[in-house]
Amino acid sequence: MAEPVLNDLTVVVLAAGGGTRMRSKTPKVLHEIGGRSLVGHVLAAVRETSPRAVVTVVGHQRELVGPHVTGLMPESLLAVQEEQKGTGHAVRVAVEAAGTTTGTVLVAYGDTPLLTGQSLRDFVAEHEAAQRAVSLLSGDVADPTGYGRVVRDADGEVLAIVEHKDASRAQLEITEINSGIMAFEAGFLVEALPRLGNDNAKGEYYLTDLVGLAREGGMMVGAHLLEDVVQTEGANDRAQLAGLGRLLNDRVVERWMREGVTVVDPATTWIDVGVELDRDVTILPGTQLLGSTSVGEDSVVGPDSTLRDCRVGRGATLTRVHGESAEIGDGATVGPYSYLRPGTRLGAAGKIGGFVETKNAVIGDGAKVPHLSYIGDAEIGEGTNIGAGTITANYDGVAKHRTVVGRHARTGSHNTFIAPVTIGDGASTGGGTVVRGEVPPGALAVSAGRMRVIEGWAEDRRAGTAQAEAAAAARSATGPATTARTSGDGDVTDPSSQPPARDLG
């Protein structure tokens, strides 16, 4: 069921310009800040006005801009401005495409990412309440150089917009500037647009000329002064884009702090607009939370961590982690220096430790991959411990294969699992084992032979070296070496007393 239309409002978003100062193969309105394109931010604000119709005017590189817009807002009509003949011409193309003849027409620009839906709603509400033909969204700035000035009469009604180059000395003292965002009574707009002329240096049709036409017709013209005028700023080059990105991030970070999130160093923390954070989350310095990432209550992320499109449960700890499209369970720990690739799912109270890379891997509740391992295309059961230096060899040169390790298994250090393999519940593998087949539940798999000790090797093969001299000194001090092995608890054991290994080929 379609959402109800709350306003007889048509919104026109101008996104046809080339943005040559960006010096980029990417159209200006598709450049991103805060995890969203410039035009994406504008469309998000526009949606909050509950419009009857939205028309996005495309032109330059419309084969890129058009699909992007409809992907974000399928209900938006696309109007093509074949030649960029000015803002007045662009709006005429849009109004003709929409067939709008009643209500209000709001004109916005596709490169003003800080604009909010609340500001647009307030603007439209004032315009309609005052029953104006034309309203301007204006702002008061300390340095109006380069901006069109809003000239008012003694009663505060707008008389004209005067461009900086055409302003008199007195008009140059005016600090109220026109943002370019305008609202129109649709009947006036439809009638007046064909009357616009292009007798100017650029030969373009200017939307602002409608102010003069409305005044000539005795119609009301006004301006809505926006206190937070930075919302109307556009990005014309990379420097301005970065500046707006910083402003946006500052606002996002401040909002989360006011909602109960601890951000230790806001200056080095970046949070995209699509991120969701619960109360009492702690974000440590140097952290980036990107895309649709969500973090649960009492979790700690950072320092120096980047998460994109990740889901983090409650009470988790992630230290120096790079993750993408991964899921981290409640109370889990990750890091430091862990790389979680797409498809990683770590269960509650699980662990992915230092210098571990995971990909398309499901690691069960309480399971651990503590050290120096690659776990790809794998399933690790509940409570299992994976030894240090383990590799799941998941690719045979043609196809990917899966490794499955059961519940409460214990695998040794420096193992290689040649997938596809299955290690059963409660099974174990010895250190240095290469697993090439099935290990039944509760079994021990080993593939390394018994250790050989060749006495005197250093003195025979490395005579005259520091190594040989150290060995000779040690032998003379301690006497003949023993080949017996000492177990981890200090007991001396004979290798032959160990359980027999099952040969897995």
Secondary structure as GFF3:
##gff-version 3
##sequence-region A 1 505
A	DSSP	beta_strand	9	15	.	.	.	ID=ss1
A	DSSP	three_ten_helix	20	22	.	.	.	ID=ss2
A	DSSP	three_ten_helix	28	30	.	.	.	ID=ss3
A	DSSP	beta_strand	32	33	.	.	.	ID=ss4
A	DSSP	beta_strand	36	37	.	.	.	ID=ss5
A	DSSP	alpha_helix	38	47	.	.	.	ID=ss6
A	DSSP	beta_strand	53	58	.	.	.	ID=ss7
A	DSSP	alpha_helix	62	72	.	.	.	ID=ss8
A	DSSP	beta_strand	77	80	.	.	.	ID=ss9
A	DSSP	alpha_helix	87	98	.	.	.	ID=ss10
A	DSSP	beta_strand	104	109	.	.	.	ID=ss11
A	DSSP	alpha_helix	117	130	.	.	.	ID=ss12
A	DSSP	beta_strand	134	140	.	.	.	ID=ss13
A	DSSP	beta_strand	149	152	.	.	.	ID=ss14
A	DSSP	beta_strand	158	162	.	.	.	ID=ss15
A	DSSP	three_ten_helix	164	166	.	.	.	ID=ss16
A	DSSP	alpha_helix	169	172	.	.	.	ID=ss17
A	DSSP	beta_strand	176	185	.	.	.	ID=ss18
A	DSSP	alpha_helix	186	192	.	.	.	ID=ss19
A	DSSP	three_ten_helix	193	195	.	.	.	ID=ss20
A	DSSP	alpha_helix	209	216	.	.	.	ID=ss21
A	DSSP	beta_strand	221	225	.	.	.	ID=ss22
A	DSSP	three_ten_helix	229	232	.	.	.	ID=ss23
A	DSSP	alpha_helix	238	258	.	.	.	ID=ss24
A	DSSP	beta_strand	262	263	.	.	.	ID=ss25
A	DSSP	three_ten_helix	266	268	.	.	.	ID=ss26
A	DSSP	beta_strand	270	271	.	.	.	ID=ss27
A	DSSP	beta_strand	276	277	.	.	.	ID=ss28
A	DSSP	beta_strand	282	283	.	.	.	ID=ss29
A	DSSP	beta_strand	288	290	.	.	.	ID=ss30
A	DSSP	beta_strand	294	295	.	.	.	ID=ss31
A	DSSP	beta_strand	300	301	.	.	.	ID=ss32
A	DSSP	beta_strand	306	308	.	.	.	ID=ss33
A	DSSP	beta_strand	311	312	.	.	.	ID=ss34
A	DSSP	beta_strand	317	318	.	.	.	ID=ss35
A	DSSP	beta_strand	321	324	.	.	.	ID=ss36
A	DSSP	beta_strand	327	328	.	.	.	ID=ss37
A	DSSP	beta_strand	333	334	.	.	.	ID=ss38
A	DSSP	beta_strand	338	340	.	.	.	ID=ss39
A	DSSP	beta_strand	345	346	.	.	.	ID=ss40
A	DSSP	beta_strand	351	354	.	.	.	ID=ss41
A	DSSP	beta_strand	357	363	.	.	.	ID=ss42
A	DSSP	beta_strand	368	371	.	.	.	ID=ss43
A	DSSP	beta_strand	374	380	.	.	.	ID=ss44
A	DSSP	beta_strand	391	393	.	.	.	ID=ss45
A	DSSP	beta_strand	403	405	.	.	.	ID=ss46
A	DSSP	beta_strand	410	411	.	.	.	ID=ss47
A	DSSP	beta_strand	416	418	.	.	.	ID=ss48
A	DSSP	beta_strand	421	423	.	.	.	ID=ss49
A	DSSP	beta_strand	428	429	.	.	.	ID=ss50
A	DSSP	beta_strand	434	435	.	.	.	ID=ss51
A	DSSP	beta_strand	444	445	.	.	.	ID=ss52
A	DSSP	alpha_helix	457	461	.	.	.	ID=ss53
A	DSSP	alpha_helix	466	478	.	.	.	ID=ss54
A	DSSP	beta_strand	485	486	.	.	.	ID=ss55
A	DSSP	beta_strand	492	493	.	.	.	ID=ss56
A	DSSP	three_ten_helix	495	497	.	.	.	ID=ss57
###
